């Protein structure tokens, strides 16, 4: 396996190896960062496409640290920048796949690859979202995903996931293009999810919608 320019290894197919030193990498980001409150459905920043990341600098690095801190505080497995009110195409993740393997990483300017028909096996497990606190609904998504993007240095990367981690990659990429998972539900299902949210109390700090 070759080593990526930021120190993470890539496998023989060019995918970032995001399963190594997960605890140390996540903790380093989190301890440098500051947890921020989570935006919820209805906040305008969640409902429009975010801006591309063009500056791969210390400000981006600080944002990523804050995102890891925010993700941990909210007990999430993935977090997009607009979920803490920042209009930039970047997401972080700390997510296990269906085999219990932990994946930790960050993707800027993500683009989901179109899957060949043979790889489109749908999984209709429950899905939730930190921006729709306390609510869940089944949603069919492919159980395999490939995301291309850039790392925090601007170098091109590829990330792939299966099972629950594939769902996470698709969910977070959707966020950065202004789409929440409830936007993929039927009107009746969406109404039920919003009812669940209204009846609950978030277990983490959220940004009120004025």
Secondary structure, DSSP 8 states (H G I E B T S, - for coil): -EE-TTS-EE-TTS-B--SSSHHHHHHHHHHHS----EE-TT-GGGSS--B-----SHHHHHHHHHHHHHHHHTT-SEEEGGGGT--BSEEEEEEE-TT--EEEEEEEEEEE----GGG--EE--EEEETTEEEEEEE--EESEEEEEEE-TTS-EEEEEEEHHHHHHHHHHHHHHTT--GGGGS-HHHHHHHHHHHHHS--SS-EE---
